[in-house]
Amino acid sequence: MVKKIGCLLLVTAALGFSCVRDVQPAERGAHGAARRVLIAARESDFKRMLLDRVIALLGDKDYYFKIVGLDAVALEDASPYGAVVLMGTFMARRLESRAVDYARAHHGDPRLIVFYTQGAETTPSDGVRTALGCDVITSASGADRVGLKAEELAGLIRSRFK
């Protein structure tokens, strides 16, 4: 019985991880803005609230935001963007492969920021930052974290345009 429950938990975790949906593509802000941000994300209420707050903090007159799914980011031409933000999930002791693959392919790109959610609030280690070659933010997915994490992410995005 214990083996069956363990196997069921593993299958459920694997299915839950693979059934994560990408955000619907969207564009926000001023198309002609010099400050252009590419955001690739998975869909969740927390990430949606966070994106809305970041856009409100930065303003949609001075910035242009293109939002795509994390699965589609590799198909995007990132050259017109001053900041590239990957928003994924840390589950089953690993960050989603699409985010890791993109970060590795663009290792050291000063425009890149990785934001990932996980079950508990932790600070990313220097090893994670070094492995991904960029700034990394982590957060638990609680609504009470939106304001603080939006400020942190908006600050990193602003720093890309100085």
DAURDA-V325851 format. One record per residue. N is the residue number from 0. RES is the residue in one letter. PHI is phi in whole degrees, 0 to 359 (NA if undefined). PSI is psi as a letter, one per 20 degrees, with the letter a starting at -180 (999 if undefined). Layout:
BEGIN
n = <N:N>
res = <RES:RES>
phi = <PHI:PHI>
psi = <PSI:PSI>
END
This chain:
BEGIN
n = <0:1:2:3:4:5:6:7:8:9:10:11:12:13:14:15:16:17:18:19:20:21:22:23:24:25:26:27:28:29:30:31:32:33:34:35:36:37:38:39:40:41:42:43:44:45:46:47:48:49:50:51:52:53:54:55:56:57:58:59:60:61:62:63:64:65:66:67:68:69:70:71:72:73:74:75:76:77:78:79:80:81:82:83:84:85:86:87:88:89:90:91:92:93:94:95:96:97:98:99:100:101:102:103:104:105:106:107:108:109:110:111:112:113:114:115:116:117:118:119:120:121:122:123:124:125:126:127:128:129:130:131:132:133:134:135:136:137:138:139:140:141:142:143:144:145:146:147:148:149:150:151:152:153:154:155:156:157:158:159:160:161>
res = <M:V:K:K:I:G:C:L:L:L:V:T:A:A:L:G:F:S:C:V:R:D:V:Q:P:A:E:R:G:A:H:G:A:A:R:R:V:L:I:A:A:R:E:S:D:F:K:R:M:L:L:D:R:V:I:A:L:L:G:D:K:D:Y:Y:F:K:I:V:G:L:D:A:V:A:L:E:D:A:S:P:Y:G:A:V:V:L:M:G:T:F:M:A:R:R:L:E:S:R:A:V:D:Y:A:R:A:H:H:G:D:P:R:L:I:V:F:Y:T:Q:G:A:E:T:T:P:S:D:G:V:R:T:A:L:G:C:D:V:I:T:S:A:S:G:A:D:R:V:G:L:K:A:E:E:L:A:G:L:I:R:S:R:F:K>
phi = <NA:296:299:296:294:300:296:298:296:295:295:298:297:295:293:298:290:280:266:295:262:283:294:284:302:205:230:223:94:270:303:272:295:285:268:244:233:260:238:244:214:268:278:196:300:299:295:296:297:297:300:300:291:299:296:295:293:278:91:265:265:262:231:240:241:250:248:228:287:298:291:262:298:295:273:276:277:275:301:280:254:273:217:233:245:255:240:229:232:259:216:55:65:204:277:309:297:298:293:295:300:295:298:294:292:239:305:84:293:292:277:279:226:249:239:225:262:208:296:233:284:220:256:296:285:299:297:293:300:294:297:272:71:201:289:228:237:237:200:288:269:275:301:290:265:303:301:297:288:295:299:297:293:300:298:293:295:304:296:287:247:268>
psi = <g:g:g:g:g:g:g:g:g:g:g:g:g:g:g:h:h:i:j:p:q:q:q:p:q:r:p:q:a:o:h:j:q:h:o:p:p:p:p:p:q:q:p:q:g:g:h:g:g:g:g:g:g:g:h:g:g:h:p:j:h:i:q:p:p:p:p:r:q:h:h:i:h:h:i:q:o:i:h:i:p:i:p:o:p:p:o:a:q:o:q:k:k:q:q:p:h:g:g:g:g:g:g:h:h:k:p:i:o:i:i:p:p:p:p:q:q:r:h:q:p:r:p:q:r:h:h:g:g:g:h:i:k:r:q:p:p:q:q:q:k:q:h:i:i:g:g:g:h:g:g:g:g:h:g:h:g:g:h:i:j:999>
END
